[in-house]
Amino acid sequence: MRSVLDWFSGLRGGGERRAKRKTLGLYLARLPALLAQDYGGLGPYTPAQVERALTRYGIAGGEYSGYALAMFCDRDDVAETRPAVDYEGLRAEIAAMFFDGDMNFKPTPPQRFGSWDPSSGIGTVAGAGDSALSGVLKDLTS
């Protein structure tokens, strides 16, 4: 029989999983446009550029910043500058959550998510019904 403590631990773990999914969805929804705005193109970006964007725009970093590096940076750049980051492991986790397990995913160009105004924090989701992230994006806007 499970103890009350085990039951509460399970709740906490579920909350942590939801928080992680929400944060990673936020990265996928916001960072492509912000990185393109600041550094041009569609990447890959350097780890320093991604970390600066997380800080500059007040997007949650901390314990999940390694995931942003795995999403938007080249494997070799991350291995050279942030050797503690498990690039392959984090990409596998992101792929399982958002890309049907496809580890060759590329973060979606900004136009797929509609428009985003970083100064106001207001954006629109274009074609949300077609997006693999539509559920996460709906969570972020509700």
N, C-alpha and C positions, 0 to 999 in steps of 0.2 A: 504494500500500500504506500502510495506517495505521501510524503509529509507536506505540511502546509508550506514549509520552507522551499521544498522542491517545486511546489506549485507556483509560488511567487517568483522563483528563479526562472521558471519557464516563461512567465509573463514578461519579465525583464528582458529575456533573450529575444522574445518576439518583438518587443519595442525597439531593441537595438537593430534587429533585422529590418524593421520598417524604416527606422531612421537612416540606415545605410542605403536602402533602396531609394528613399526620397532624396538623399544627398547626391547619390550617383545619377539619378534622373535629372536633378538640377544641373549637375555638371554637363550632361548631354544636351540639355535644353538651352542653357545659357552660354557655356564656354565657346562653342564653335563661332558664334557671332562676335563675341567679345575678343577672342583671339584674332579673328580675321580683321576686326576693326583696328586693333592695336598693332598687329604684326603682319597683316596681309595674308593672302592666300588661304589655303585649307590645311596647312601643316605638312609634315610634322613640325612641331614647335620644340624649342629647347626646354628642359626642365625649369630653368630660371624664368623663362617667359610664362610658363603655365603657373608657376608659384606666384609670380608678380600679379598675374590676372586674378588669381584667387584672393590675394590680399587687397589689390586695388578696388575690386568690386564687392568686397565683403562677402564673398561666397565661402561657405563653410570649407575649411581646409583641415587642419589638424590631423586627426587619425586617418582621414580618408584622402589626404592629398596624394598619396601613392597611387590611388586609383585614377586620379586626374592625369598623372604622369603616364600611366599605362594606356590611357585613352588617347592622349594627344601628342605623345613624344615617341621618338624612335627608340627601339630596344637598346641599341648600342649607346646612345646618349645617356639613357637612364642608367645602364650598367656602369658607365664610366664616371658619372657624376653622383649617382645615388645608389651605390652598390647594395645597400640594405633593402631596397625595394625588390620584391619578388614579381618582376614584370610579367612573366608567363602565368604565374598563379593568379595575379590580379586580373589580367586579361581574360583568363578562363572564367573567372567568377563574373565579370562584367558580361561576357558573351552568353553565359548561362542565364543571366538575369534579363537581358535586353535584346539579344541577337540570336535567339534559338541555338545557342552553342557555337555559333560561327566565330572562331577566334581571329579570323581575318577581317573583322569588322573595321570600318572607318567611321569615325564620328560624322554624323550627317551634316551636310552643308547647312548654313543658317536658313536658307529659303524654305527648306522642308518644314521648319518649325514656324514659318510665318515671319512676322516682324517683331523686333525687340528693341525697345528704347532703354538703354542702360541707365540713363539719367532719371527716368521716372520709375523704372522697374515694371513697366507695362508692356505686355506683348500679346500677340495673337498666335494661335496655333492653326497653321494651314494644313488641311487634309489630315486632321487628327485621327480620323477613322482608319486611315491607311498606315499610320505610323506604328512601328513596333513599340513606341514609347507612349502611345496615346493614353493608356491607363495612368502612367506615372505623371504625365503632363496634366491630366485632369486632377489628380491628387494635389499637384503643386498649385493649381489655380483655385482649388476649393478650400 
